[in-house]
Amino acid sequence: MVEIGDLISGGSSAHWFNNGGNTEQRPSPPRVLRDLAAEADVRFNGNRPWDIQVFHPSVYRRILMQGSLGFGETFVEGLWTSQRLDETISRLLSRDVEQRVNRRTRLRWLSALLKNILFNRQSRRRAFQVGERHYDIGNDVYTAMLDPTMSYSCGYWARADNLQQAQRAKLDLICRKLNLRPGLRLLDVGFGWGGLARHAAEHYGVTVDGITVSREQLILARERCRGLPVRLELMDYRDLKGCYDRVVSVGMFEHVGPKNYTAYFETINRVLNDQGIFLLHTIGEHADSTVTDPWIDKYIFQNGKIPSPQRLATAFQPYFVLEDWHNFCGDYDRTLMAWWKRFDAAWPSLRARYDACFYRMWKYYLHSCAGFFRSRQGHLWQLVLTKRKRPATYRSLR
């Protein structure tokens, strides 16, 4: 086993570079990091847009000791940068560089693994934490970043030229897959800022009930759905009651956690009538993993865990028949970069409330997620599920 100290000492030299006429010393990387990055055609202190520009030698030590957590934190602290951060991340993920570095930080990796094995990190007691720490940071950020439908999930770009068109196409695609029609009752599990509930009530004549774990989302969504047959509540999904013709969940399943998959699908099964249709819209990972990226877990989606195809299928099969499984992961790359452009353009109006570290954190979040989907480690799935008692044939559509 190669020791951390040996890895660091292997790259203690530095070279000089010119930055706008100012000559500074640029630290060189340890051999192991240089070689891993080279496999992904990424260089430290290179001259291509996706190369990593390092301003402080501590970057290397923290990557070697903390893995992707140290990589993300040092970016937020301004210790390194990249002109094309999204492409940097995509290239590194395409060659599994992140996982290989994380495995070298064995104690930290083992600690995260044990947390997921021993504890239910998405328990009822913890259910509202992600709302408080991510979705409640400020509606001004999300209003600036998102399109007018306030959709905080992947758009559908098949025939769209801009973000608003892509999000409206996604909302309509969901409604058509659910075969909505006037008089039906729709349950929206994790309604965000009410974009889908509003669209379904306005354009398809359905009555909508929705739940969220975010107080800020609830306030704004109720305002946006005022005057429509839409009832929205602050509630954990495990407390749901009633009977519905259709159930939809968009971008919420990532917060359920494998230990709760049975409870989740049991709940949906209980509240969906026998003739009903359930649409699940979720991020997925190409292969099963035991831990979440530590930077995303700490700073963005605490306690989150995206499903693999195997775990997801195993969880829903006791309750539902799979009618359709639609993957359009490339659309999430485009959606995230559109969000970044809007956030970056709105930054002058946001900077009075949020500091430069928040700006870099949000940049790293959006660009690293775009790279995640571009590398095809991440996927975006829409599943249509029904009960075996439903006699009608389901016709898949795109």
C-alpha positions as CSV (number, residue, x, y, z in Angstrom):
1,M,0.0,0.0,0.0
2,V,1.3,3.5,-0.9
3,E,1.4,5.8,2.1
4,I,0.0,9.3,1.9
5,G,3.3,10.8,3.0
6,D,5.1,9.2,0.1
7,L,2.5,10.4,-2.3
8,I,2.8,14.0,-1.1
9,S,6.6,14.0,-1.1
10,G,6.6,12.7,-4.7
11,G,5.4,16.1,-5.9
12,S,6.9,18.7,-3.7
13,S,8.5,20.7,-6.6
14,A,6.9,23.8,-8.2
15,H,7.3,25.7,-11.4
16,W,6.8,29.3,-12.4
17,F,3.9,30.7,-14.4
18,N,2.8,34.1,-15.7
19,N,-0.6,35.4,-14.6
20,G,-1.6,38.7,-16.1
21,G,2.0,39.9,-16.0
22,N,2.5,38.7,-12.4
23,T,4.9,35.9,-11.9
24,E,3.8,33.5,-9.2
25,Q,4.9,30.1,-8.0
26,R,2.6,27.3,-9.1
27,P,2.9,24.1,-7.1
28,S,3.3,20.8,-9.0
29,P,1.2,17.7,-8.2
30,P,2.3,14.5,-6.6
31,R,3.0,11.8,-9.2
32,V,0.0,9.7,-8.3
33,L,-2.4,12.6,-8.9
34,R,-0.7,13.7,-12.0
35,D,-0.9,10.1,-13.4
36,L,-4.5,9.6,-12.5
37,A,-5.5,13.0,-14.0
38,A,-3.5,12.2,-17.2
39,E,-5.6,9.0,-17.7
40,A,-8.6,11.4,-18.1
41,D,-6.6,13.8,-20.3
42,V,-6.6,16.4,-17.5
43,R,-3.4,18.2,-16.5
44,F,-2.6,20.2,-13.4
45,N,-1.5,23.7,-14.4
46,G,-2.0,23.0,-18.1
47,N,-3.1,25.4,-20.7
48,R,-6.4,23.8,-21.9
49,P,-9.8,25.0,-20.7
50,W,-10.5,21.9,-18.7
51,D,-7.0,21.7,-17.0
52,I,-6.8,22.3,-13.3
53,Q,-5.0,25.5,-12.2
54,V,-3.7,25.1,-8.6
55,F,-2.9,28.1,-6.5
56,H,-1.8,26.5,-3.2
57,P,0.1,23.2,-2.5
58,S,-2.4,22.2,0.2
59,V,-4.8,21.2,-2.6
60,Y,-2.9,18.1,-3.3
61,R,-2.6,17.0,0.3
62,R,-6.3,17.5,0.9
63,I,-7.3,15.6,-2.2
64,L,-5.0,12.7,-1.1
65,M,-6.3,12.7,2.4
66,Q,-10.0,13.6,1.8
67,G,-10.7,12.5,-1.7
68,S,-13.5,14.3,-3.5
69,L,-14.5,16.1,-0.4
70,G,-11.1,17.8,-0.3
71,F,-11.3,18.4,-4.1
72,G,-14.6,20.3,-3.8
73,E,-13.8,22.2,-0.6
74,T,-10.5,23.5,-2.0
75,F,-12.3,24.8,-5.1
76,V,-14.9,26.6,-2.9
77,E,-12.0,28.1,-0.9
78,G,-10.5,29.5,-4.1
79,L,-7.4,27.3,-4.0
80,W,-7.8,26.0,-7.6
81,T,-10.0,26.7,-10.6
82,S,-10.8,25.5,-14.1
83,Q,-12.2,27.5,-17.0
84,R,-14.4,24.5,-17.9
85,L,-15.2,22.9,-14.6
86,D,-18.0,20.9,-16.0
87,E,-15.7,19.3,-18.6
88,T,-13.0,18.7,-16.0
89,I,-15.4,16.8,-13.8
90,S,-16.8,14.9,-16.7
91,R,-13.4,13.7,-17.8
92,L,-12.4,12.7,-14.3
93,L,-15.6,10.8,-13.7
94,S,-15.4,9.1,-17.1
95,R,-12.3,7.3,-16.0
96,D,-13.5,6.7,-12.4
97,V,-10.7,9.0,-11.0
98,E,-12.9,10.2,-8.2
99,Q,-13.7,6.7,-6.9
100,R,-10.1,5.6,-7.2
101,V,-8.9,8.6,-5.1
102,N,-11.7,8.2,-2.6
103,R,-10.7,4.5,-2.1
104,R,-7.2,5.7,-1.0
105,T,-8.8,7.7,1.8
106,R,-9.8,4.4,3.5
107,L,-10.8,5.6,7.0
108,R,-13.1,8.3,5.6
109,W,-14.6,5.9,3.1
110,L,-15.1,3.3,5.7
111,S,-16.7,5.8,8.1
112,A,-19.2,6.8,5.4
113,L,-19.9,3.2,4.6
114,L,-20.6,2.3,8.2
115,K,-23.0,5.3,8.5
116,N,-25.1,4.0,5.7
117,I,-25.0,0.4,6.9
118,L,-25.6,1.0,10.6
119,F,-27.9,4.0,10.6
120,N,-31.1,5.0,8.8
121,R,-29.9,8.4,7.5
122,Q,-33.3,9.2,6.0
123,S,-35.4,8.3,9.0
124,R,-38.6,10.0,9.9
125,R,-36.7,12.2,12.5
126,R,-34.3,13.3,9.7
127,A,-36.9,13.7,7.0
128,F,-37.0,17.5,7.1
129,Q,-33.2,18.1,7.3
130,V,-32.7,18.4,3.5
131,G,-35.5,20.9,3.3
132,E,-34.0,23.1,6.0
133,R,-30.5,22.9,4.7
134,H,-31.0,23.0,0.9
135,Y,-34.5,23.9,-0.3
136,D,-34.9,26.6,2.4
137,I,-31.7,28.6,1.7
138,G,-33.7,31.3,0.0
139,N,-36.4,31.4,-2.7
140,D,-34.5,34.3,-4.3
141,V,-31.7,31.9,-5.4
142,Y,-34.1,29.5,-6.9
143,T,-36.3,32.1,-8.5
144,A,-33.2,33.6,-10.2
145,M,-31.8,30.2,-11.3
146,L,-34.9,28.3,-12.4
147,D,-37.3,29.0,-15.3
148,P,-40.8,30.6,-14.7
149,T,-42.4,27.2,-13.9
150,M,-39.9,26.9,-11.0
151,S,-39.0,23.4,-12.0
152,Y,-36.0,22.1,-10.0
153,S,-35.5,18.8,-12.0
154,C,-34.4,17.7,-15.4
155,G,-36.0,19.4,-18.4
156,Y,-37.0,17.5,-21.5
157,W,-35.1,18.9,-24.5
158,A,-36.2,16.7,-27.4
159,R,-37.9,19.6,-29.1
160,A,-36.9,22.5,-26.8
161,D,-34.7,25.5,-27.6
162,N,-34.5,27.0,-24.2
163,L,-34.9,26.1,-20.5
164,Q,-38.5,27.2,-20.2
165,Q,-39.6,25.2,-23.2
166,A,-37.7,22.2,-21.9
167,Q,-39.4,22.4,-18.5
168,R,-42.9,22.9,-19.9
169,A,-42.3,19.9,-22.2
170,K,-41.2,17.9,-19.1
171,L,-44.4,18.8,-17.2
172,D,-46.6,18.0,-20.2
173,L,-44.7,14.7,-20.8
174,I,-45.5,13.7,-17.2
175,C,-49.1,14.6,-17.4
176,R,-49.5,12.7,-20.7
177,K,-47.7,9.6,-19.3
178,L,-50.1,9.7,-16.3
179,N,-53.0,9.9,-18.7
180,L,-54.5,12.8,-16.7
181,R,-58.1,13.9,-17.4
182,P,-60.7,16.2,-15.7
183,G,-62.0,14.8,-12.5
184,L,-59.0,12.7,-11.5
185,R,-57.3,13.1,-8.1
186,L,-53.5,13.5,-8.4
187,L,-51.0,13.2,-5.5
188,D,-47.7,15.0,-5.9
189,V,-45.1,13.6,-3.5
190,G,-42.4,16.3,-3.2
191,F,-44.1,19.1,-5.2
192,G,-41.1,21.5,-5.2
193,W,-42.4,25.0,-5.9
194,G,-45.7,23.8,-7.3
195,G,-44.9,23.8,-11.0
196,L,-46.3,20.4,-11.8
197,A,-49.3,20.8,-9.5
198,R,-50.2,24.1,-11.2
199,H,-49.7,22.7,-14.7
200,A,-51.8,19.6,-14.1
201,A,-54.6,21.6,-12.5
202,E,-54.6,24.3,-15.2
203,H,-54.2,22.2,-18.3
204,Y,-55.6,18.8,-17.4
205,G,-58.5,19.7,-15.0
206,V,-57.3,17.5,-12.1
207,T,-57.5,18.0,-8.4
208,V,-54.0,17.9,-6.8
209,D,-52.8,17.2,-3.3
210,G,-49.1,17.7,-2.6
211,I,-46.6,17.3,0.2
212,T,-43.1,18.7,0.8
213,V,-40.5,18.8,3.6
214,S,-39.5,22.4,2.8
215,R,-41.3,25.3,4.5
216,E,-40.0,27.8,1.9
217,Q,-41.3,25.7,-0.9
218,L,-44.6,25.4,0.7
219,I,-45.0,29.2,1.1
220,L,-44.2,30.0,-2.5
221,A,-46.0,27.0,-4.0
222,R,-49.2,27.9,-2.2
223,E,-49.0,31.4,-3.5
224,R,-48.3,30.2,-7.1
225,C,-51.3,27.8,-7.0
226,R,-53.8,30.1,-5.4
227,G,-57.2,29.8,-6.9
228,L,-56.6,26.3,-8.3
229,P,-57.9,23.0,-6.9
230,V,-54.5,22.4,-5.3
231,R,-54.0,21.5,-1.6
232,L,-50.4,21.5,-0.4
233,E,-49.0,20.4,3.0
234,L,-45.8,20.1,4.9
235,M,-45.6,16.3,5.5
236,D,-43.3,13.3,5.5
237,Y,-44.4,10.7,2.9
238,R,-44.8,8.1,5.6
239,D,-47.8,10.0,7.0
240,L,-49.8,10.0,3.8
241,K,-53.5,9.0,3.8
242,G,-56.3,8.9,1.3
243,C,-56.9,7.3,-2.1
244,Y,-55.7,8.7,-5.5
245,D,-56.2,8.0,-9.2
246,R,-52.7,9.1,-10.0
247,V,-49.4,9.5,-8.0
248,V,-46.3,11.4,-9.2
249,S,-43.0,12.0,-7.5
250,V,-40.4,14.2,-9.2
251,G,-36.9,14.5,-7.8
252,M,-37.8,13.3,-4.3
253,F,-36.9,9.6,-4.3
254,E,-33.2,10.6,-4.1
255,H,-34.0,11.6,-0.5
256,V,-35.7,8.3,0.5
257,G,-32.7,6.1,1.1
258,P,-32.4,2.3,0.6
259,K,-33.4,1.5,4.1
260,N,-36.8,3.1,3.4
261,Y,-37.5,1.9,-0.1
262,T,-40.0,-0.7,1.2
263,A,-41.8,1.9,3.3
264,Y,-41.9,4.3,0.3
265,F,-43.4,1.8,-2.1
266,E,-45.8,0.4,0.5
267,T,-47.0,3.9,1.0
268,I,-47.6,4.6,-2.7
269,N,-49.3,1.2,-3.1
270,R,-51.6,2.0,-0.2
271,V,-52.7,5.4,-1.5
272,L,-53.0,4.6,-5.2
273,N,-56.3,2.9,-6.3
274,D,-56.1,-0.3,-8.2
275,Q,-56.8,1.3,-11.5
276,G,-54.2,4.1,-10.9
277,I,-50.9,5.0,-12.5
278,F,-47.7,6.0,-10.6
279,L,-44.9,8.0,-12.3
280,L,-41.5,8.1,-10.6
281,H,-39.0,10.7,-11.9
282,T,-35.6,10.2,-10.3
283,I,-31.8,10.5,-10.7
284,G,-30.1,7.1,-10.9
285,E,-26.5,5.8,-10.9
286,H,-25.2,3.4,-13.5
287,A,-23.9,0.9,-10.9
288,D,-24.8,0.2,-7.3
289,S,-22.7,2.0,-4.7
290,T,-22.8,2.1,-1.0
291,V,-21.9,5.8,-0.3
292,T,-22.9,9.2,-1.7
293,D,-20.2,11.6,-2.9
294,P,-19.0,13.2,0.4
295,W,-19.0,16.8,-0.9
296,I,-22.6,16.6,-2.2
297,D,-23.6,14.9,1.0
298,K,-22.1,17.5,3.2
299,Y,-22.9,20.7,1.4
300,I,-25.9,20.1,-1.0
301,F,-28.2,17.1,-0.4
302,Q,-27.6,15.8,3.1
303,N,-28.5,12.2,3.7
304,G,-29.3,11.7,0.0
305,K,-28.7,8.5,-1.9
306,I,-29.5,8.0,-5.6
307,P,-30.7,4.5,-6.6
308,S,-29.1,1.9,-8.9
309,P,-31.3,0.0,-11.4
310,Q,-31.0,-3.2,-9.4
311,R,-32.0,-1.7,-6.0
312,L,-34.9,0.3,-7.6
313,A,-36.3,-2.7,-9.4
314,T,-36.0,-5.0,-6.4
315,A,-37.9,-2.4,-4.3
316,F,-40.9,-1.8,-6.5
317,Q,-41.4,-5.3,-7.9
318,P,-43.4,-6.6,-4.9
319,Y,-46.0,-3.8,-5.4
320,F,-46.0,-2.7,-9.0
321,V,-45.8,-3.7,-12.6
322,L,-43.2,-1.8,-14.7
323,E,-44.9,-0.3,-17.7
324,D,-42.2,2.0,-18.9
325,W,-38.6,3.0,-18.0
326,H,-37.4,6.1,-19.9
327,N,-33.8,7.4,-19.6
328,F,-32.9,10.9,-20.8
329,C,-29.8,11.6,-18.8
330,G,-28.2,13.9,-21.4
331,D,-31.0,16.3,-20.9
332,Y,-29.9,16.9,-17.3
333,D,-26.4,18.0,-18.4
334,R,-28.1,20.7,-20.5
335,T,-30.5,21.6,-17.8
336,L,-27.8,22.1,-15.2
337,M,-25.7,24.3,-17.5
338,A,-28.8,26.4,-18.3
339,W,-29.3,26.8,-14.5
340,W,-25.7,27.9,-14.1
341,K,-26.0,30.6,-16.9
342,R,-29.1,32.0,-15.1
343,F,-27.5,31.9,-11.7
344,D,-24.3,33.5,-12.9
345,A,-26.2,36.3,-14.7
346,A,-28.3,37.0,-11.6
347,W,-25.3,37.0,-9.2
348,P,-25.0,40.8,-9.1
349,S,-28.5,41.0,-7.6
350,L,-27.7,38.1,-5.1
351,R,-24.3,39.0,-3.9
352,A,-25.5,41.4,-1.2
353,R,-27.0,38.4,0.6
354,Y,-24.6,35.6,-0.3
355,D,-20.8,35.6,-0.2
356,A,-18.1,34.6,-2.7
357,C,-17.8,31.2,-1.1
358,F,-21.5,30.5,-1.8
359,Y,-21.0,31.6,-5.4
360,R,-18.1,29.1,-5.8
361,M,-20.0,26.4,-3.9
362,W,-23.0,26.8,-6.2
363,K,-20.7,26.8,-9.3
364,Y,-19.1,23.6,-8.1
365,Y,-22.4,22.0,-7.4
366,L,-24.0,22.7,-10.8
367,H,-20.9,22.1,-12.9
368,S,-19.9,18.8,-11.1
369,C,-23.5,17.5,-11.5
370,A,-23.4,18.4,-15.2
371,G,-20.1,16.5,-15.4
372,F,-21.8,13.6,-13.6
373,F,-24.4,13.2,-16.2
374,R,-22.1,13.9,-19.1
375,S,-19.8,11.1,-18.0
376,R,-22.9,8.8,-18.0
377,Q,-22.2,7.8,-14.4
378,G,-25.5,9.6,-13.7
379,H,-28.9,8.9,-15.3
380,L,-32.4,10.5,-15.3
381,W,-35.2,8.0,-15.2
382,Q,-39.0,8.2,-15.5
383,L,-40.7,5.0,-14.5
384,V,-44.4,4.3,-15.1
385,L,-45.7,1.8,-12.6
386,T,-49.2,0.2,-12.1
387,K,-50.8,-2.4,-10.0
388,R,-51.3,-6.0,-11.3
389,K,-55.1,-5.5,-10.7
390,R,-55.2,-2.8,-13.4
391,P,-56.7,-4.5,-16.5
392,A,-56.1,-1.7,-19.0
393,T,-53.2,-1.9,-21.3
394,Y,-50.7,1.0,-20.8
395,R,-49.4,2.6,-24.0
396,S,-45.9,4.1,-23.5
397,L,-45.2,7.5,-25.1
398,R,-42.3,9.9,-25.5
